[in-house]
Amino acid sequence: MKKEVKVVISDEDHALSAALRNLKRDNEFEGVHLLDCFHILKNIKKKLKSKEHWSLFKELVYQETKE
């Protein structure tokens, strides 16, 4: 009995995203692709040069919207 993958969780890997799109196009994957926010933020933090940039990024992410 063959089991199908229902969910793929990744950290914004472009090659994986492209592969999943191709599989969906060819009707070989019917699951869902979710992004792992924890690791995406971890990667962003690594790429930002200073703590000041990280603080500015967090302000933007957690900024309250005005209604």
C-alpha positions as CSV (number, residue, x, y, z in Angstrom):
1,M,0.0,0.0,0.0
2,K,1.5,3.3,-1.1
3,K,1.1,6.3,1.3
4,E,0.8,9.8,-0.1
5,V,2.4,12.9,1.4
6,K,-0.3,15.3,2.5
7,V,1.8,18.2,3.9
8,V,5.3,19.5,3.2
9,I,6.7,22.1,5.6
10,S,9.8,24.0,4.5
11,D,11.8,27.1,5.2
12,E,11.4,28.9,1.9
13,D,13.6,26.6,-0.1
14,H,13.1,27.8,-3.7
15,A,14.1,24.4,-5.3
16,L,11.6,22.5,-3.1
17,S,8.9,25.0,-3.9
18,A,9.6,24.7,-7.7
19,A,9.6,20.9,-7.4
20,L,6.3,20.9,-5.6
21,R,4.7,23.2,-8.2
22,N,5.9,20.9,-10.9
23,L,4.5,17.8,-9.1
24,K,1.1,19.6,-8.6
25,R,1.1,20.6,-12.3
26,D,1.6,17.0,-13.2
27,N,-1.1,15.8,-10.7
28,E,1.5,13.8,-8.7
29,F,1.2,15.9,-5.5
30,E,-2.2,16.9,-4.1
31,G,-0.9,18.0,-0.7
32,V,-0.2,21.3,0.9
33,H,3.0,23.3,1.1
34,L,3.4,25.2,4.4
35,L,6.2,27.6,5.4
36,D,8.0,27.1,8.7
37,C,7.9,30.6,10.1
38,F,10.3,29.8,12.9
39,H,13.1,28.8,10.6
40,I,12.4,31.6,8.1
41,L,12.8,34.2,10.9
42,K,15.9,32.4,12.0
43,N,17.4,32.6,8.5
44,I,16.4,36.3,8.3
45,K,18.1,37.0,11.6
46,K,21.3,35.4,10.3
47,K,21.3,37.5,7.2
48,L,20.7,40.8,8.9
49,K,24.0,42.5,9.7
50,S,23.3,44.1,13.0
51,K,21.1,43.9,16.1
52,E,19.7,47.3,15.0
53,H,18.5,45.9,11.7
54,W,16.9,42.9,13.6
55,S,15.1,45.3,15.9
56,L,13.8,47.3,13.0
57,F,12.6,44.2,11.3
58,K,10.8,43.0,14.4
59,E,9.1,46.4,14.7
60,L,7.8,46.1,11.2
61,V,6.6,42.5,11.7
62,Y,4.8,43.2,15.0
63,Q,3.5,46.6,14.1
64,E,-0.1,47.2,15.0
65,T,-2.4,48.2,12.3
66,K,-4.5,51.4,12.6
67,E,-8.2,50.8,12.2
